[in-house]
Amino acid sequence: MRVALVQLNCSDDPQENLARTRDYVTQAADAGAGFVLTPEVTNCVSTSRSHQNAVLSTEEDDKTLAALRVQAKEQKIWLLIGSLGLKTRDPDGRFANRSFLIDPDGEIRARYDKIHMFDVQVTPEETYRESDGYRPGNRATVADTPFGKVGMTVCYDIRFPYLYRALAQAGARILTVPAAFSHVTGAAHWHSLLRARAIENGCYVLAPAQTGEHQSSTGKSRQTFGHSLAVSPWGEVLLDAGTDPGVFTFDMEEAAVDKARRKVPSLTHDRAFEGPL
């Protein structure tokens, strides 16, 4: 099956981002992809909570979600919308960072709200407090597709191996990691983390990413790492998109999952243990 990773350089303008995303999804479908994946925050990259509050919508009203559902149906593709920033009805006003899996009928097959919030100080100049603006999810998600079960995650989740093991042991053969990874941490850790999750679980890891300097009308601009990756269940990097926006394809062989797991069946070798004290 042909898979396409869409690498984006989104601004803080959802309408502008949607037009570009639609173009890339069309290119992916025209290239023969049956499964197309976009990055985290496909609709808006912004560090300004006031701007996000002005331009984001609820799931029911989000124009990016509605348009991409129509496009998936028109082009008869499976589409992972890596994530959308969405308003919620939470009393504290925080947003959801929600990933969607859309089927070729345009129906939402699965949703996943990012569980682990990126609250870090990468450098003295680069600090993130994702939980200030976004609420964490609390439920892991595995979705059925004709090409295997998909375990859905987002970006910073990649640093928590137990989530991926739980997804794999629940039947996932493909792990999705849409991201807007920090340029600093990406250079140090991105490839290693994605390869490790693939190797540990004998799964394909598909990680479409935001890239470059992101134009911002309000607030501080962000820089993301790019390098959308596809990693085989044996840990081989099958695709590295570098740092330019665009559409990047590879052919996924479902049998590779079984082959890797036969060689190293570690998913069946868990043992209970005591301690540490």
Residue pairs with C-beta under 8 A, 6 or more apart in sequence:
1 34
1 35
1 147
1 251
1 252
1 254
2 31
2 32
2 33
2 34
2 35
2 249
2 250
2 251
2 252
3 33
3 34
3 35
3 36
3 37
3 206
3 230
3 249
3 250
3 251
3 252
4 28
4 31
4 33
4 35
4 36
4 37
4 247
4 248
4 249
5 37
5 206
5 207
5 208
5 209
5 228
5 229
5 230
5 239
5 241
5 247
5 248
5 249
6 21
6 24
6 25
6 28
6 36
6 37
6 38
6 39
6 208
6 228
6 246
6 247
6 248
7 39
7 208
7 209
7 210
7 211
7 226
7 228
7 241
7 244
7 245
7 246
7 247
7 248
8 17
8 20
8 21
8 24
8 38
8 39
8 42
8 210
8 211
8 245
9 210
9 211
9 212
9 213
9 214
9 245
10 17
10 20
10 39
10 41
10 42
10 43
10 44
10 45
10 210
10 214
11 17
11 44
11 45
11 214
11 215
11 216
11 217
12 44
12 45
12 46
12 48
12 51
12 55
12 214
12 215
12 216
12 217
12 218
12 219
13 44
13 55
13 217
14 43
14 44
14 55
14 56
14 63
14 64
15 63
17 42
17 43
17 44
17 64
18 43
18 63
18 64
18 67
18 68
20 245
21 38
21 42
21 64
21 68
22 67
22 68
22 71
24 38
24 245
24 246
24 247
25 36
25 38
25 68
25 71
25 75
25 77
25 79
26 71
26 75
27 247
28 36
28 77
28 247
28 249
29 36
29 75
29 76
29 77
31 247
31 249
32 249
33 77
33 249
34 77
34 78
34 147
35 77
35 78
35 79
35 80
35 145
35 147
35 252
36 77
36 78
36 79
36 80
37 79
37 80
37 82
37 176
37 178
37 206
37 208
38 79
38 80
38 81
38 82
38 178
38 208
39 82
39 83
39 178
39 179
39 180
39 208
39 209
39 210
39 228
40 82
40 83
40 97
40 154
40 155
40 178
40 179
40 180
40 209
40 210
41 82
41 83
41 84
41 85
41 97
41 180
41 210
42 64
42 81
42 82
42 83
42 84
42 178
43 56
43 62
43 64
43 84
43 85
44 52
44 55
44 56
44 85
45 180
45 210
45 214
45 216
45 222
45 224
46 52
46 55
46 85
46 216
46 218
46 219
47 216
47 219
47 220
47 221
47 222
48 216
48 218
48 219
48 220
49 132
49 133
50 218
51 217
51 218
51 219
52 85
52 95
52 133
53 87
53 93
56 62
56 85
56 86
56 87
56 95
57 63
57 86
57 87
58 86
58 87
58 88
58 89
59 65
59 84
59 86
59 96
59 98
62 84
62 86
64 81
64 84
65 81
65 84
65 100
68 79
68 81
68 102
69 102
69 106
69 107
69 108
70 106
71 79
72 78
72 79
72 102
72 103
72 104
72 106
73 104
73 105
73 106
76 104
77 104
78 101
78 102
78 103
78 104
78 145
78 147
79 101
79 102
80 99
80 100
80 101
80 102
80 150
80 152
80 176
80 178
80 206
80 208
81 99
81 100
81 101
81 102
82 99
82 154
82 176
82 178
82 179
82 208
83 97
83 98
83 99
83 100
83 114
83 154
83 155
83 178
84 97
84 98
84 100
85 95
85 96
85 97
85 134
86 95
86 96
86 98
87 95
87 96
88 94
88 95
88 96
88 135
90 135
92 135
94 131
94 132
94 133
94 134
94 135
95 133
95 134
95 135
96 113
96 134
96 135
96 137
97 113
97 114
97 130
97 134
97 137
97 154
98 111
98 112
98 113
98 114
98 137
99 111
99 112
99 113
99 114
99 152
99 153
99 154
99 176
99 178
100 108
100 110
100 111
101 108
101 109
101 110
101 111
101 143
101 145
101 150
101 152
102 108
102 109
103 109
103 145
109 143
109 144
109 145
110 141
110 142
110 143
110 150
110 152
111 141
112 137
112 139
112 140
112 141
112 152
112 153
112 154
113 135
113 136
113 137
113 138
113 139
114 134
114 136
114 137
114 153
114 154
114 155
114 156
114 157
115 136
115 137
115 138
115 140
115 153
115 157
115 160
115 163
116 136
116 156
116 157
116 159
116 160
116 163
117 130
117 131
117 134
117 136
117 156
118 128
118 130
118 155
118 156
119 128
119 129
119 130
119 131
120 127
120 128
121 127
121 128
122 128
122 182
122 184
122 185
123 184
126 182
126 184
128 182
130 156
140 151
140 163
140 166
140 167
140 170
141 151
141 152
142 149
142 150
142 151
142 152
142 167
142 170
142 171
142 172
143 149
143 150
143 152
147 174
147 252
147 254
148 172
148 173
148 174
148 254
148 257
149 170
149 171
149 172
149 173
149 174
150 172
150 173
150 174
150 175
150 176
151 164
151 167
151 168
151 170
151 172
151 174
151 175
151 176
151 203
152 176
153 163
153 164
153 167
153 175
153 176
153 177
154 177
154 178
154 179
155 177
155 178
155 179
155 180
155 181
157 163
157 177
158 164
158 177
158 179
158 193
158 194
158 197
158 207
159 193
161 196
161 197
161 200
164 175
164 197
164 200
164 201
164 203
165 200
165 201
165 267
167 175
167 201
168 175
168 201
168 202
168 203
168 267
169 267
172 201
172 203
173 203
173 204
173 254
173 257
174 203
174 204
174 205
174 206
174 252
175 197
175 198
175 201
175 203
175 204
175 205
175 206
176 206
176 207
177 194
177 197
177 205
177 206
177 207
178 207
178 208
178 209
179 190
179 207
179 208
179 209
179 210
179 224
180 209
180 210
180 222
180 224
181 190
181 209
181 210
181 224
181 225
182 223
182 224
182 225
183 223
183 224
183 225
185 225
186 224
186 225
186 226
186 227
187 225
190 225
190 227
190 229
191 227
191 229
191 237
191 240
194 205
194 207
194 229
194 231
195 205
195 231
195 235
195 237
196 235
197 203
197 205
197 231
198 204
198 205
198 231
198 232
198 233
198 234
198 235
199 233
199 234
199 235
200 266
201 233
201 267
202 233
202 257
202 260
202 261
202 264
202 266
202 267
203 233
203 257
204 230
204 231
204 232
204 233
204 252
204 256
204 257
205 229
205 230
205 231
206 229
206 230
206 231
207 228
207 229
207 230
207 231
208 228
209 224
209 225
209 226
209 227
209 228
209 229
209 241
210 224
210 226
211 224
211 225
211 226
211 227
211 228
211 241
211 243
211 244
211 245
212 223
212 224
212 226
212 243
212 245
213 221
213 222
213 223
214 221
214 222
214 223
214 224
215 221
216 222
225 243
226 241
226 242
226 243
226 244
227 240
227 241
227 242
227 243
228 239
228 240
228 241
228 248
229 237
229 239
229 240
229 241
230 237
230 238
230 239
230 250
230 252
231 237
231 238
232 238
232 256
232 260
233 256
233 257
233 259
233 260
233 261
234 256
234 259
234 260
234 263
238 250
239 248
239 249
239 250
241 248
261 267
